[in-house]
């Protein structure tokens, strides 16, 4: 087994086996989906895995209290205020410098979220093709 992600007492996942795979966390409202995702994010951050978290509810800004993560967006809890014009630059810094990012979109209107995500994810996609390195 490679790097173990310590998810719970009853579940341990091998990081190398799950990276690049499709993963779903399913359950009814209030069943712990966000908490499970948060535990996985913490394990990935603990293992210094490059990643961006798209946070539409403003749930994950607290990760910066325990891990070196950059929280961008608008409103309370963000370190850098962004819009669609600079989203690509943040993605570039994240991927090139291995800076984990929480992209907090909770303070934006729907059409603003769409524009920011389009710029951010397009930049990540283009860089991933150029740099040829894993990124979540």
JOLIN-V162624 format. One record per backbone hydrogen bond with DSSP energy under -1.0 kcal/mol. CO is the residue of the C=O (numbers start at 1). NH is the residue of the N-H. E is the energy in kcal/mol with one decimal. If there is no record, write none. Layout:
BEGIN
co->CO nh->NH e->E
co->CO nh->NH e->E
END
This chain:
BEGIN
co->3 nh->15 e->-3.6
co->5 nh->7 e->-1.4
co->5 nh->13 e->-1.9
co->11 nh->8 e->-2.0
co->13 nh->5 e->-4.0
co->14 nh->18 e->-1.4
co->15 nh->19 e->-2.0
co->18 nh->21 e->-2.2
co->28 nh->31 e->-1.9
co->32 nh->36 e->-2.6
co->33 nh->37 e->-2.5
co->34 nh->38 e->-2.5
co->35 nh->39 e->-2.2
co->36 nh->40 e->-2.2
co->37 nh->41 e->-2.8
co->38 nh->42 e->-2.5
co->39 nh->43 e->-2.2
co->40 nh->44 e->-2.4
co->41 nh->45 e->-2.8
co->42 nh->46 e->-2.7
co->43 nh->47 e->-1.5
co->44 nh->49 e->-2.6
co->45 nh->48 e->-1.9
co->50 nh->136 e->-2.3
co->51 nh->101 e->-1.9
co->53 nh->103 e->-3.2
co->55 nh->105 e->-2.7
co->60 nh->63 e->-1.8
co->61 nh->64 e->-1.6
co->62 nh->65 e->-1.7
co->63 nh->66 e->-1.2
co->63 nh->67 e->-2.4
co->67 nh->69 e->-1.4
co->70 nh->102 e->-2.8
co->71 nh->79 e->-3.4
co->71 nh->80 e->-1.4
co->72 nh->104 e->-2.8
co->73 nh->82 e->-2.2
co->75 nh->78 e->-1.3
co->80 nh->73 e->-2.0
co->86 nh->90 e->-1.7
co->87 nh->91 e->-2.1
co->88 nh->92 e->-2.1
co->89 nh->93 e->-2.4
co->90 nh->94 e->-2.6
co->91 nh->95 e->-2.5
co->92 nh->96 e->-2.9
co->93 nh->97 e->-2.4
co->94 nh->99 e->-1.4
co->100 nh->70 e->-3.0
co->101 nh->53 e->-2.9
co->102 nh->72 e->-2.6
co->102 nh->104 e->-1.2
co->103 nh->55 e->-2.4
co->105 nh->108 e->-1.6
co->109 nh->113 e->-2.5
co->110 nh->114 e->-2.1
co->111 nh->115 e->-1.8
co->112 nh->116 e->-2.6
co->113 nh->117 e->-3.0
co->114 nh->118 e->-2.3
co->115 nh->119 e->-2.1
co->116 nh->120 e->-2.9
co->117 nh->121 e->-3.0
co->118 nh->122 e->-1.8
co->119 nh->123 e->-1.8
co->120 nh->124 e->-2.2
co->121 nh->125 e->-2.6
co->122 nh->126 e->-2.4
co->123 nh->127 e->-2.5
co->124 nh->128 e->-2.9
co->125 nh->129 e->-1.8
co->126 nh->130 e->-1.5
co->127 nh->131 e->-3.7
co->128 nh->132 e->-1.9
END
